[in-house]
């Protein structure tokens, strides 16, 4: 989903204030799934198996792999490497959720959540509320 599309959707939904968790749900989580789909495919997993593991449709996995979905979020190199290292550890739903939560926490630590939050919501530049 493109940032501009989602911004318009938010305006239409009358959400003028997004919480950091909403930024994670609308932007970061889909981008993590995109990176995981690519990494898991490179590890030889089928789209069907990837979809089952990530809890999404095969069509979603296809769109993630072809970068037609969640392509607007670019991860810092370190975070992208963490996602790639997490992929082989994901063998079932529990391990997938555990690794995804770890990556989301790392995204917050890298202030990726903050940078996206500033782009899509009415948040003051340099906001650090989540870190107090």
C-alpha positions as a LaTeX table, in Angstrom:
\begin{tabular}{lrrr}
\hline
Residue & $x$ (\AA) & $y$ (\AA) & $z$ (\AA) \\
\hline
Unk1 & 0.00 & 0.00 & 0.00 \\
Unk2 & 1.47 & 3.36 & $-0.92$ \\
Unk3 & 2.00 & 5.98 & 1.78 \\
Unk4 & $-0.06$ & 8.57 & $-0.09$ \\
Unk5 & $-2.95$ & 6.12 & $-0.49$ \\
Unk6 & $-2.87$ & 5.29 & 3.18 \\
Unk7 & $-2.67$ & 8.96 & 4.15 \\
Unk8 & $-5.82$ & 9.62 & 2.12 \\
Unk9 & $-7.48$ & 6.60 & 3.68 \\
Unk10 & $-6.65$ & 7.91 & 7.14 \\
Unk11 & $-8.13$ & 11.32 & 6.31 \\
Unk12 & $-11.26$ & 9.65 & 4.98 \\
Unk13 & $-11.51$ & 7.58 & 8.16 \\
Unk14 & $-11.19$ & 10.77 & 10.24 \\
Unk15 & $-8.04$ & 9.56 & 11.95 \\
Unk16 & $-6.09$ & 12.71 & 12.49 \\
Unk17 & $-3.82$ & 11.26 & 15.16 \\
Unk18 & $-2.10$ & 7.97 & 14.56 \\
Unk19 & $-0.49$ & 6.10 & 17.41 \\
Unk20 & 2.93 & 4.52 & 16.86 \\
Unk21 & 1.27 & 1.10 & 17.00 \\
Unk22 & $-0.92$ & 2.06 & 14.05 \\
Unk23 & 2.18 & 3.05 & 12.10 \\
Unk24 & 3.55 & $-0.41$ & 12.88 \\
Unk25 & 0.35 & $-2.13$ & 11.73 \\
Unk26 & $-0.24$ & $-0.07$ & 8.58 \\
Unk27 & 3.35 & 0.35 & 7.40 \\
Unk28 & 6.07 & $-1.59$ & 9.16 \\
Unk29 & 4.43 & $-4.98$ & 9.61 \\
Unk30 & 3.51 & $-5.28$ & 5.91 \\
Unk31 & 7.06 & $-4.26$ & 4.98 \\
Unk32 & 8.47 & $-6.90$ & 7.34 \\
Unk33 & 6.22 & $-9.47$ & 5.68 \\
Unk34 & 7.54 & $-8.30$ & 2.30 \\
Unk35 & 11.16 & $-8.79$ & 3.35 \\
Unk36 & 10.38 & $-12.13$ & 4.98 \\
Unk37 & 8.55 & $-13.34$ & 1.87 \\
Unk38 & 11.60 & $-12.58$ & $-0.27$ \\
Unk39 & 14.01 & $-14.16$ & 2.24 \\
Unk40 & 11.88 & $-17.28$ & 2.69 \\
Unk41 & 11.52 & $-17.66$ & $-1.09$ \\
Unk42 & 15.31 & $-17.46$ & $-1.41$ \\
Unk43 & 15.51 & $-20.24$ & 1.20 \\
Unk44 & 13.45 & $-22.44$ & $-1.12$ \\
Unk45 & 10.03 & $-22.12$ & 0.51 \\
Unk46 & 6.99 & $-22.20$ & $-1.75$ \\
Unk47 & 4.60 & $-19.25$ & $-1.85$ \\
Unk48 & 1.96 & $-21.51$ & $-0.35$ \\
Unk49 & 4.20 & $-22.37$ & 2.62 \\
Unk50 & 5.23 & $-18.74$ & 3.07 \\
Unk51 & 1.58 & $-17.64$ & 3.06 \\
Unk52 & 0.67 & $-20.25$ & 5.65 \\
Unk53 & 3.59 & $-19.29$ & 7.89 \\
Unk54 & 2.94 & $-15.53$ & 7.69 \\
Unk55 & $-0.83$ & $-15.88$ & 7.93 \\
Unk56 & $-1.55$ & $-14.13$ & 4.63 \\
Unk57 & $-2.87$ & $-15.19$ & 1.24 \\
Unk58 & $-0.71$ & $-16.60$ & $-1.54$ \\
Unk59 & $-1.69$ & $-13.54$ & $-3.59$ \\
Unk60 & $-0.29$ & $-11.29$ & $-0.86$ \\
Unk61 & 2.99 & $-13.23$ & $-0.87$ \\
Unk62 & 3.18 & $-12.88$ & $-4.65$ \\
Unk63 & 2.66 & $-9.12$ & $-4.33$ \\
Unk64 & 5.26 & $-8.87$ & $-1.57$ \\
Unk65 & 7.83 & $-10.75$ & $-3.65$ \\
Unk66 & 7.14 & $-8.64$ & $-6.75$ \\
Unk67 & 7.23 & $-5.46$ & $-4.60$ \\
Unk68 & 3.67 & $-4.52$ & $-5.56$ \\
Unk69 & 2.68 & $-4.42$ & $-1.89$ \\
Unk70 & 4.39 & $-2.67$ & 1.06 \\
Unk71 & 7.14 & $-1.30$ & $-1.17$ \\
Unk72 & 7.27 & 2.20 & 0.33 \\
Unk73 & 9.14 & 1.34 & 3.51 \\
Unk74 & 12.89 & 0.97 & 3.17 \\
Unk75 & 14.64 & $-0.62$ & 6.10 \\
Unk76 & 18.04 & 0.54 & 7.29 \\
Unk77 & 20.72 & $-1.98$ & 6.28 \\
Unk78 & 21.10 & $-3.34$ & 9.85 \\
Unk79 & 17.38 & $-3.91$ & 10.22 \\
Unk80 & 17.10 & $-5.55$ & 6.78 \\
Unk81 & 19.91 & $-7.90$ & 7.83 \\
Unk82 & 18.03 & $-8.74$ & 11.06 \\
Unk83 & 14.94 & $-9.63$ & 9.05 \\
Unk84 & 16.96 & $-11.90$ & 6.76 \\
Unk85 & 18.55 & $-13.63$ & 9.78 \\
Unk86 & 15.09 & $-14.15$ & 11.29 \\
Unk87 & 13.65 & $-15.92$ & 8.23 \\
Unk88 & 15.32 & $-19.32$ & 8.76 \\
Unk89 & 14.32 & $-19.26$ & 12.45 \\
Unk90 & 10.64 & $-19.12$ & 11.49 \\
Unk91 & 9.42 & $-22.68$ & 11.45 \\
Unk92 & 5.91 & $-22.27$ & 12.86 \\
Unk93 & 3.42 & $-19.58$ & 13.92 \\
Unk94 & 4.97 & $-19.15$ & 17.39 \\
Unk95 & 8.49 & $-18.61$ & 16.09 \\
Unk96 & 7.16 & $-16.31$ & 13.37 \\
Unk97 & 5.36 & $-14.13$ & 15.93 \\
Unk98 & 8.38 & $-14.12$ & 18.26 \\
Unk99 & 10.76 & $-13.03$ & 15.50 \\
Unk100 & 8.32 & $-10.46$ & 14.12 \\
Unk101 & 7.91 & $-8.90$ & 17.58 \\
Unk102 & 11.68 & $-8.76$ & 17.95 \\
Unk103 & 11.98 & $-7.02$ & 14.55 \\
Unk104 & 9.21 & $-4.53$ & 15.44 \\
Unk105 & 11.06 & $-3.67$ & 18.67 \\
Unk106 & 14.25 & $-3.19$ & 16.69 \\
Unk107 & 12.42 & $-0.92$ & 14.21 \\
Unk108 & 11.37 & 1.20 & 17.16 \\
Unk109 & 14.95 & 1.22 & 18.53 \\
Unk110 & 16.25 & 2.29 & 15.09 \\
Unk111 & 13.59 & 5.06 & 15.18 \\
Unk112 & 12.10 & 3.80 & 11.91 \\
Unk113 & 8.68 & 3.95 & 13.55 \\
Unk114 & 9.34 & 7.58 & 14.52 \\
Unk115 & 10.45 & 8.61 & 11.02 \\
Unk116 & 7.37 & 7.05 & 9.42 \\
Unk117 & 5.13 & 8.50 & 12.12 \\
Unk118 & 6.42 & 12.00 & 11.30 \\
Unk119 & 5.71 & 11.40 & 7.59 \\
Unk120 & 2.12 & 10.22 & 7.91 \\
Unk121 & 0.72 & 11.85 & 11.02 \\
Unk122 & 0.53 & 15.18 & 12.74 \\
Unk123 & 3.54 & 14.54 & 14.95 \\
Unk124 & 6.08 & 17.18 & 15.93 \\
Unk125 & 9.50 & 16.81 & 14.29 \\
Unk126 & 11.92 & 15.04 & 16.61 \\
Unk127 & 9.15 & 13.57 & 18.78 \\
Unk128 & 10.51 & 11.07 & 21.32 \\
Unk129 & 7.40 & 10.35 & 23.40 \\
Unk130 & 7.83 & 6.58 & 22.99 \\
Unk131 & 11.25 & 6.74 & 24.62 \\
Unk132 & 10.19 & 8.33 & 27.93 \\
\hline
\end{tabular}
